[in-house]
Amino acid sequence: MSRHPDFWLHDGSIVLSVEGTLFRVHQTILTHHSQIFADLFSLPQAPHAEGQVQVVVDGGDETIEGCRVVELHDDSAADFEDLLGAIYHPSHFDALPPACELDVLIAFVAGILRLSTKYLIPALRKRCITLLSERIPTTWSEFVAAGGEANEGKGGMKVKAKGGPRGGPGDASMSASASSGAGNAQVDTDAPTYGTVTFSMATGSGAASTVTPPTSAASGSGLGLPPLSADASSGSHPPVSAHPHRSRRHSTSHHHSSHREKKPKAPPPRVVEFPPPKHSSLMRLVSLAQSTNVPLLLPYAYYLLARTSAPRRFLVSSPSSLPWDLKTTLLVGRTHLHAAQLSLSHAFLLAPAPPSSCRTPEQCARSRGPLVEWAMLSASGKGPEPLRAWDRWEKLGVCQACEKHARGRHERGREEVWERLPGFFEMGSWRSLGRAQDA
């Protein structure tokens, strides 16, 4: 056994043994943060072999320099060092670069998240989840605030950094728009089946271009998409609502003042642009979220993996690869994403419907623009991207009223795709995931 060079505190009151490394720390500080530690320190410890330090058995308990020794099993010494760093040093999270790679972020918070989950330290667990949620959004509002998928190929996700300690409650409006992602859960044996209907249109050269989407009713249910659960129909998991109040001191008017003081303008929020995550990083994130009960991070991470144009990236076997049942779930979810793009987010291209405000309904109905755009999208070789914002509105060749109507259908479709996202990967609803994470 060897003493840790930084966390052997001479005024410490207890010695913790983790993988042969000894940490001398303050029992009162640990018990203040964790009831698990408080209960653990009240239990008698079995003696273990003497090592490089002098061990004295006092009343059945092992002691070193008058401090009781408690052995922690199944923990990593490196993880425990990170946990103590976060507990003892308020500025610990400031060492994390604001726009670092996802791999760097995972390596920084993984140990803290694992042990704060195990030993029930909610403040540190929440801080780690907040940092991860900046990269992987967990609500539609977070997704939209980061630009949705409009920032794809332009550097990944964006987030507006606010005041407060990094990763703390006032740190940032969590959002994202990444470029990769994939699965979890069990496979639905009743796999949806899809019919086909063929659209033929003449091209400039006289040849015929064919589009074959699944048959569809007005909604996505006709395409075999997982039904929207009762929980999901009411929106994402409940957002935390703030109730601002005005203090009496600030609301009271002062008669002796001849004018009111002007509040200084707050500086504009600093926009931090995160690099797009790699597939290997997303798979590491998935494993971490599963092992620490953070299911809200999984649906969008699965989406990023499943929508890839090259599924072999997550199907290949590697030390960091996902279990095969999860890979199967990603492939099933990929099918649902294709159907959702057809019936929800991009249905305005396949089934254009002029609104009542259109003054040239026959001309707009005859426009080949929507089907040509769908044919180009289908021929692009990309994977399904039902959450990606479409921006080629000038190519539709319709009037302003029809374009406005199509934009509304597109946005409503994207939002419905987001609400259905957990169901695409056999995970229930956002609300049920939120309850499971908070349990």
N, C-alpha and C positions, 0 to 999 in steps of 0.2 A: 504494500500500500504506500501511496505517496501523497503528500499534501499539495493541494492546488496552489499555484503560485500567486493568484490574485484573491481567491476567496478562502484564505486561511487568515481570518480576522482574529487578532490577539485578544480582543475583548468579546469574542463570540462565546455563546453559552451552550452550543450543541454542535456535535460533529456528525456530518452525514457522509456515509460511505456509498459511493456510486461507481461501480465497475473498478474497484480498487483505488479510486481517487477520493481523497478526504477533503470535505468542505467544512470549515469551521465558521459558523454563521450565528445569527441571533435567533433564538427560538421564538421570542416575542414577535419579531417581524414576520416570520413565516406563518405563525398561528393567526396573526392579524389578517393576513391575506387569504388564508385557506383553513377551513374547518377540518379538511382531511388531514392536514399536518397537525392540527391541534389534537385530533383523535389518535393519530399515529404516534405522537410523542408520549401519549399516556400509556402506551402498551409496553410490556417488558420485552427486551430484545434478547434473542439467543446469542451466546458468545460465538465468535468466529476466530479463525486462526490468526496468530500473531504475524505481523508483517514487518515493514521497515520502520514502524513507529512503536513506541512503548505502550503496551496495553495493560491496563490495570482493571481487575474485576472488583467492583465495589457493590456489595449487596446483591450480587447476581447480574448487575448491569456492567457492561464494558465501558470504560472511561479512558480518555486521553487528556492529559493535563487538566484533570478535574472536570472535563466535559463528557457528558454521556454520548455514546456512539450509537447512531441509528443507521441501519443498512437499508438502502432503497433498492428493491429488486426490479428488474425489467426496464430500467431507465438507462439512457445513454449519458455518460459523463459530459459529452459535448452539449447535449440538450439541456442538462441541468445547469451547466455554465451559462448558457443563453438565458435560461429562466432567471437565475440569480442576477444576471446583468440587467434584465428588465425590471426586476423588483428593487434592486439597490440603486440603480442609476436612472433618474427620470428622463435624462437625455439619450437613453439607449437607442430609441427608434430614430433619433436625428442622424445617426450614422448611416442610415439607409439612403442611398442616392435617390432623389425624387423621380427620375425617369430611367430607372435601371431595368434590365432585362427581367422577364418573369422568373427565370431560373435563379437570379440573384435574390429576388424577393422571397421565393419559396425557401431557399437555403437560410435566409435571415429569420423568417418567422416560424418555420416548421417545428423546430424544437420547442419554442415558446408555446405554440398552439397545441402541440401534443401534450405537454406537461400541464399547461393551464386547464386543458380539458380534463386530464386525469385527476388533478388535485383541486378541481373546482375553484379556479381563480378567475371569476367572470370579467373583471376589468381588462386583464391581459388577453383573454380569449377574444373579447369583443374588439380589442384594438387590432389583433392579428386578422380577424375576419374583415374588418373595415379596410385594411390595406389590400387584402386579396380582392375585395369587392370593387375596388377602384379599377381593377383590370377585368373582372368578370362581373357584369351587371346582374342584379337579381330582381329588378323591377323594370317595367316598361318605361317609367319616367327616367330612371337612371340611363337606360339604353338610349333614349331619345336625347337626353341632355348631353350625352357624349357624341352626338352626331349620328347615332345609329350605325349603320354599315356604310354610310356615305364616305367615311374616312378610310375605307379599305384601300390598301395599296398606297396610302399617303402617310404611313408611319404608325398605323394602329389606332389605339384608343386615345381619347383626350379627356381630361378632367380639369375642372376649375379648382385650383388650390385656394383654400381659405386660411384664416388665421387659426391659431391654436397649435398644440404640439402635434407632430406628424403622427397620423393614424388615430388621433384622438377624436372626440365627438365633433369638433368644429374643423376637422382637417380638410375635407373635400366633399364635393357632391359626387357620390360614387357613380361612375358611368363607364361605358365602354363601347368599343367598336374594334374588334380584333380581326385576325385573319388566320384561323384554324379552328378545330374542336371535336369531342366524342363521348361515348356511352357508359351505361351502367344498367343494372336491374335484370329481371328475368325476361325471357322472350315470350311474346304472346303466341300461343300455338294456333290461335284462330287468326292467321294472317289475313289482312284485307286483300280483296281481289279488285282488279281495276279493269273496266271495259275500255273500249276505244271508239272514238268517233274521228273521222278523217276530214280535215279541211284542205281543200285544194285551191290553189290560186295561181294565176298565170304570172310568170315573171317576164321581164323585159325581153328575154331571148325566146319566149314562147314555150319554155319548158315549164313543167309543173312542180311546185314546191309543196310538200305535204307535211302537215303538223298532226300528230296523233296524241291528244291529251286523253286522260281518263274521262269517262262519262260523268256528268255532274248535274246535280240539281243546282238551285241557286246557292246553296250553302255547301261547305266542305263535307257534310255528312254523307253525301252521295258518292264520295270518292273513297270511302272506307277509312277516313281519318278517325282517330280515337275521339269519342264524344267528349264534349266539354263537360267536366264534372260540375256538380252543384257548387262546390267551393270555388272553382275557377270562374264560374259565370259571374261571380260578384267581384272579380278583379284579382290582382295579385295579392300576396300576403299583406296583412294590414300594415300600412306605413306608420312610422312613429310620428305622431302629430305633436307639434309644439303649441303651447298656449301662452303667448306672450302677455304680460301684464305690465301696467304702468304704475310705478311707485307713486305714493302720495306726494313725496317730495318733488318729483318731476312734474306732476300734474297740477300742482298748486301754482297759481299766478302770483307774482310779486308786484304789488301796486307801486312800489317805489322805483321799479325799473321803467325806464323810458323806452326801451326797445328790447327785443328778444335777441339772445345770442344765436348766431348762425352756427349750426353744426358743421364741422369740417367734412368735406366730401371724402368718402372712403375711396381708397385707390381701387382701380379695376382689378378683378380677380386674375391671378396668374394662371395661365393655361399651361398645363403640363401634358406633353404628348408622349405617350408610352410606345415603345417599339412593339411591332406585332409579335405575338407569342409563337414559338415553334411548336410543332406537334409533340416533340419529346417533352417540352415544358408543360403542355396541357395534360399529357398523360401523368406526369408527376403531380400536377395539381389535383387531378381526379383521385389518385391514390391517397393524397393527403386529406382531401375533403371527405372521402369515404371513411378513413381511419379515425377522423376527429369529429365526426357527426356534424358536417357543415353541408347538408344536401342542397341548400339554395345555390351553391356555386356550380352544381353539376349540370342543370339543363342547358345553359348557354355554353358551357365547356364541351358538352356532348355535341351541341349544334356545330361548334367550330370544327370539331373533329369529323363529324359525319358529312358535312357539306363539302369536304375537300374533293377536288377533281381527281385525286389519286388515292382511293381508299387503301391501297397497299401500304400507305404510310403508317396506318395504325394497325394493319393486319399482320405486318411482319413481326416475327419473334425477336425480342431483344430483352436485355435485363430490365428495362423500364417499361416493357410492353404490358398491355392490359390483359386480364383473363379472357379466355375465349368466349365465355358466355356474355361478357360485356361487349366484346367485338361484334358478336351476333346481334346484340341489341342495337349497336350503332348502325349496322347495315339495315335492320328493320326500320330504325328511325330515319335513315336516309331515304327510304321509300316514302315514308310519311311526309318528309320535307318536299319531295318531288310533287306529291299530290297536293300539298298545301300551296305550293307555288302556282299550280294550275288552277285551283279552285278558290283560293283566297287572295293572296297578295297580288297576283298578276292576272286575275280573271278578267280585268278590264281590257286586256289584249285579245283574249280568246272569245269573249262574249260582250263586245261593246254594246252599250244600251244608251242611246241618246236620251237626255232628260227632257221633261216637259218644257223647259226653258229654251231648248234648242230651236232656232228659227229656220234651220236648214236640215231637218232630220233625214231626209232622203239622201242628200249629198254626204252627210256625215256617216250614214249607215253604209254607203257604198265605198267609203275610204278604205284602201288596202293597207294603210299605215299600221294599224294595230296588229294584223296578222303577219305583215312583213317583219315587224319588230319582234314578234314572238318567234318567228322562224329563225331570225338572226340570233336570238337569245338561246334557242335550242341547239343551234349549230355551233355555238361558241366553245363547246367542250368543257365548260365549267360545271361544277357540281351544283346541286340545288341551293339557292340563296333566297328563300322567301322573305327574309328580314331585310334584305338589302334594298335601299331606297332607289327607285328607278328615276332617271333624270332626263330621258330623251323625249320630253313631251312635245317638242316642236316637230318630231317625226310622225306624230299620229295623223296629221293632216285633217284635223277636225276643228270645229269652231271653239271659241273660248268657253262657252257654256258646257260643251261636251268634255273639253279638257279639264275644267274645274270639277265636273262630276267624276271623271276618271281618277283624278288626284284623290278625291274623297274616298272612292272605292279602294284605291291602293293603300291609303293610310289605315283605313278601317281593317282591311285584310291583313296588313302587317301586324297590327295590334292583336288581332285574333290569333294569328300564328304564334305570337309571343305567349298569349294566354294558354294556348294548347301545347306549348313546347314541352313541359314535363310529361304530358301524356304520350307524346311521340316516342318517348324513351321509357315508357312503362313506369312512370314515377308519380302518377296521381296528379295533383294540382299544386300550384305555387303556395296556396294557403296551407295545404297539408304538409308540404315541405317545411314551411316556416314553423308550424307547430312542432314538428319532429325535431327541428334544430333547437328550438327553445326549451324542449322538454328536459 
